[in-house]
Amino acid sequence: MKWEGRRQSSNVEDRRGMGGGAKTLIGGGAIGIIALLLSLFGGDTGKMLAPVLQQFQNAQVETSSPQELTPEQEKLGELASTIFADTEDIWHKIFSENGMNYREPKMVLFTGQVSTGCGDATSAVGPFYCPADEKVYLDLDFFEELKNKFGAEGGDFAIAYVIAHEVGHHVQNLLGTNDKVRQLESRLSEADANKLSVMQELQADFYAGVWSHFEQQYIEPGDIEVALDAASAVGDDAIQKRMQGYVVPDAFTHGTSQQRMQWFNKGYRTGDINRGDTFNTNNL
């Protein structure tokens, strides 16, 4: 991806290297797996994490001394900020062409733990979007885990895909999709609520693809394949096989590897936000 020397977003808050102050959740290993399965790559994180976080409200508070960022960390932050700026430009254009106004979200870069409008969280939950404060939260160390734990190829456009997916949740928030999903879920069984969550997540993948369609001038050969590889690595079936050795479809909340690649690719090919109604289709 061609990103160096371009505009960076003014909507990025870099909290990396700062001292502590957020709660450290007791039982990090177990809760990390639970949170990752529930919230990897976004959705209504405040709602999804609430039952888990409730069990750990008496967690210890740890503090750490501020640390200076390395040149590599600085560069990674610049990359993320440039990608975020591109999402601003492209979604302003798409909303304007459809007679709407785009309200820009913010992005918080953090290390380890963070306080959000949806509650305290650790990096174990993966990247996420909080609709309460309209912010994307991202621990950039996640991308090493994406390669080492989930077998993804990694690379600049893997980061672009993740950020674009989380911004896709912001688009859903602006369009009222998040509220509709929340209202419907309250009346559904757990299995049916999970299916609704899958539809919501796949639509965010679709929106990430739409963004990529309009990012063509900065995309290099192999970038789309990198994004598809990342989408495949975080499919529910791939994660379940890796973590527990078998697949439980009723527990899916984000979609299979094939579904995530399919909807990202559809958005990328069409560039049309009106082609991403994952809630009214018989072919997820």
Residue pairs with C-beta under 8 A, 6 or more apart in sequence:
1 156
1 157
1 160
1 218
1 219
1 220
1 223
2 217
2 218
2 219
2 220
3 79
3 82
3 83
3 156
3 218
4 78
4 82
6 82
6 85
6 218
7 82
7 85
8 78
8 81
8 82
8 84
8 85
9 81
9 82
9 84
9 85
9 88
9 107
11 84
11 88
11 104
11 105
11 106
11 107
12 77
12 80
12 81
12 84
12 106
12 107
12 108
12 109
13 106
13 107
13 108
13 109
14 77
14 109
15 108
15 109
15 110
15 111
15 114
16 69
16 73
16 77
16 109
16 110
16 111
16 140
17 66
17 67
17 68
17 69
17 73
17 111
18 66
18 110
18 111
19 63
19 64
19 65
19 66
20 61
20 62
20 63
20 64
20 113
21 61
21 63
21 115
22 61
22 113
22 114
22 115
22 120
22 121
22 122
23 56
23 59
23 60
23 61
23 113
23 120
24 59
24 60
24 61
24 62
24 113
24 122
25 31
25 53
25 56
25 59
25 122
25 124
26 56
26 59
26 60
27 56
28 122
28 124
31 52
31 56
31 124
32 122
32 124
33 124
33 243
34 52
35 49
35 52
35 121
35 122
35 124
35 125
35 126
36 124
36 125
36 126
36 239
37 239
37 240
37 243
37 251
37 253
38 48
38 49
38 52
38 125
38 253
39 45
39 48
39 49
39 125
39 126
39 128
40 125
40 126
40 127
40 234
40 239
40 254
41 126
41 127
41 128
41 162
41 165
41 166
41 201
41 204
41 234
41 254
42 127
42 128
42 129
42 165
42 166
42 168
42 169
42 201
42 204
43 128
43 129
43 169
43 197
43 200
43 201
43 204
43 253
43 254
44 131
44 178
44 181
44 182
45 116
45 118
45 121
45 125
45 128
45 129
45 130
46 116
46 117
46 118
46 119
46 130
46 131
46 132
47 182
48 253
49 118
49 119
49 121
49 125
50 119
53 119
53 120
53 121
64 112
69 77
73 140
76 140
76 159
77 109
77 140
79 156
79 159
80 107
80 109
80 138
80 140
80 159
80 163
81 107
83 159
83 160
83 163
83 164
84 107
84 136
84 163
84 167
86 211
86 215
86 218
87 163
87 164
87 167
87 211
88 102
88 104
90 211
90 214
90 215
91 102
91 167
91 171
91 211
92 102
92 104
93 214
94 102
94 210
94 214
94 273
95 101
95 102
95 174
96 102
98 273
100 174
102 174
103 134
103 174
105 129
105 134
105 135
105 136
105 167
105 170
106 133
106 134
106 135
106 136
107 135
107 136
107 137
107 138
107 163
108 114
108 116
108 135
108 136
108 137
108 138
109 138
109 139
109 140
110 123
110 137
110 138
110 139
111 123
111 139
111 141
112 122
112 123
112 139
113 120
113 121
113 122
113 123
114 120
114 121
114 122
114 137
114 139
116 130
116 132
116 133
116 135
116 137
117 130
117 132
117 133
117 135
118 130
118 131
118 132
118 133
121 128
121 137
123 139
123 141
123 142
126 142
127 136
127 137
127 138
127 139
127 142
127 162
127 163
127 165
127 166
128 136
128 137
128 166
129 135
129 136
129 137
129 166
129 167
129 169
129 170
129 173
130 137
131 169
131 170
131 173
131 178
134 170
134 173
136 163
136 166
136 167
136 170
138 162
138 163
138 166
140 159
142 162
143 154
143 158
143 159
143 162
144 154
146 152
146 154
146 158
146 230
146 233
146 234
147 153
147 154
149 242
150 233
150 234
150 238
150 239
150 242
151 233
151 242
152 158
152 229
152 230
152 232
152 233
152 234
153 226
153 229
153 230
154 226
154 230
155 223
155 226
156 223
156 226
157 219
157 223
157 224
157 226
157 227
158 226
158 227
158 229
158 230
160 212
160 215
160 223
160 227
161 208
161 212
161 226
161 227
161 230
161 231
161 264
162 230
164 207
164 208
164 211
164 212
165 204
165 205
165 207
165 208
166 204
167 207
167 208
167 211
168 203
168 204
168 205
168 206
168 207
168 208
168 211
169 178
169 204
171 204
171 207
171 273
172 178
172 200
172 203
172 204
172 207
177 200
177 203
178 200
181 196
181 197
181 200
184 196
185 193
185 196
185 197
188 196
191 250
194 250
194 251
194 252
194 253
195 252
196 279
197 253
197 254
198 236
198 252
198 253
198 254
198 255
198 259
198 284
199 278
199 279
199 284
200 278
201 253
201 254
201 255
201 260
202 254
202 255
202 259
202 260
202 263
202 278
202 284
203 263
203 276
203 277
203 278
203 279
205 231
205 255
205 260
205 263
205 264
205 267
206 263
206 264
206 266
206 267
206 275
206 276
206 278
207 267
207 273
207 276
208 227
208 264
208 267
209 263
209 264
209 265
209 266
209 267
209 268
209 269
210 267
210 268
210 270
210 271
210 272
210 273
210 276
211 267
212 219
212 224
212 227
212 264
212 267
212 268
213 267
213 268
213 269
213 270
213 271
214 271
224 268
227 264
228 261
228 264
228 265
231 257
231 260
231 261
231 264
232 238
232 257
232 258
232 260
232 261
233 257
234 254
234 257
234 260
235 254
235 255
235 256
235 257
235 258
235 259
235 260
236 247
236 251
236 252
236 253
236 254
236 255
236 256
237 247
237 249
237 252
237 256
237 257
238 256
238 257
240 246
240 247
240 248
240 251
241 247
254 260
255 263
255 284
259 284
263 276
263 278
266 275
266 276
267 275
267 276
278 284
